[in-house]
Amino acid sequence: MIKNLLNVLKKTSMISWVTNDDVPTMFNIKVKNTNNEIIMIGNVLVQEATAEMNILHNYELKINKNNLTKFNKSLDDILTIFCNDYNKELILNC
């Protein structure tokens, strides 16, 4: 399962996700596979409610492998990661 998830993430050029305020988008993505985590590192473009845009460099999204139960990539490129303590939906642009 980890190998398949890594393959999906490595083919992705941009990842977005929904927060309370906005939809940040990560680009220039590098995927690191450690013993305990899958780490996606990249630049994140965040548009504030005031229409101000910020770029966060070397932003990290982490998935703990021990908590990962499954993942599902839908036909419309929504990657849902199911973990023991949370679920996360990522919008992929391959």
C-alpha positions as CSV (number, residue, x, y, z in Angstrom):
1,M,0.0,0.0,0.0
2,I,2.8,2.4,0.9
3,K,4.5,1.8,-2.5
4,N,1.3,2.5,-4.4
5,L,0.7,5.7,-2.4
6,L,4.3,6.9,-3.1
7,N,3.8,6.2,-6.8
8,V,0.6,8.4,-6.8
9,L,2.3,11.2,-5.0
10,K,5.5,11.1,-7.1
11,K,3.4,11.6,-10.3
12,T,1.7,14.6,-8.8
13,S,2.7,18.1,-9.8
14,M,0.4,20.1,-7.5
15,I,-1.6,19.2,-4.4
16,S,-4.4,21.3,-3.0
17,W,-6.6,20.9,0.1
18,V,-9.5,22.7,1.7
19,T,-9.0,24.6,5.0
20,N,-11.5,26.7,6.9
21,D,-10.3,29.9,5.2
22,D,-8.9,28.9,1.8
23,V,-7.5,26.3,-0.5
24,P,-3.7,26.2,-0.3
25,T,-1.8,24.7,-3.2
26,M,1.5,22.9,-3.0
27,F,3.9,22.8,-6.0
28,N,7.6,21.9,-6.6
29,I,6.8,18.8,-4.6
30,K,9.5,16.4,-3.3
31,V,8.4,13.2,-1.6
32,K,10.5,11.7,1.1
33,N,9.9,8.2,2.5
34,T,11.2,7.7,6.0
35,N,10.8,4.7,8.3
36,N,7.7,6.3,10.0
37,E,6.4,8.9,7.7
38,I,5.7,9.9,4.1
39,I,6.7,13.6,3.9
40,M,5.7,15.9,1.0
41,I,7.9,19.0,0.9
42,G,7.1,21.9,-1.4
43,N,6.2,25.6,-1.9
44,V,2.6,26.4,-0.8
45,L,0.6,29.3,-2.3
46,V,-1.9,30.6,0.2
47,Q,-4.5,33.2,-0.7
48,E,-5.7,35.0,2.4
49,A,-9.3,36.2,2.8
50,T,-8.0,39.7,2.1
51,A,-6.9,38.6,-1.4
52,E,-3.3,38.8,-0.3
53,M,-1.2,35.9,-1.6
54,N,1.7,34.4,0.3
55,I,4.2,31.7,-0.7
56,L,5.4,29.4,2.1
57,H,8.7,27.7,1.2
58,N,9.7,24.2,2.3
59,Y,6.2,23.5,3.7
60,E,5.7,19.9,4.9
61,L,2.7,17.6,4.8
62,K,3.3,14.5,6.8
63,I,1.5,11.1,6.7
64,N,2.3,8.8,9.6
65,K,2.7,5.3,8.2
66,N,1.6,3.6,11.4
67,N,-1.7,5.4,11.4
68,L,-2.4,4.9,7.7
69,T,-5.2,2.4,7.1
70,K,-5.9,2.9,3.4
71,F,-6.1,5.4,0.6
72,N,-8.4,6.0,-2.4
73,K,-7.8,8.0,-5.5
74,S,-11.1,8.8,-7.3
75,L,-11.5,9.3,-11.0
76,D,-11.6,13.1,-10.5
77,D,-8.2,13.0,-8.8
78,I,-9.3,13.4,-5.2
79,L,-6.9,11.4,-3.0
80,T,-8.5,10.4,0.3
81,I,-6.0,9.2,2.9
82,F,-7.6,7.3,5.8
83,C,-5.7,7.2,9.0
84,N,-6.6,5.9,12.5
85,D,-7.1,9.4,14.0
86,Y,-8.0,11.5,10.9
87,N,-8.9,11.4,7.2
88,K,-7.4,13.9,4.7
89,E,-8.6,14.8,1.2
90,L,-6.1,16.1,-1.2
91,I,-6.9,17.4,-4.7
92,L,-4.2,16.2,-7.1
93,N,-3.0,17.7,-10.4
94,C,-1.0,15.1,-12.2
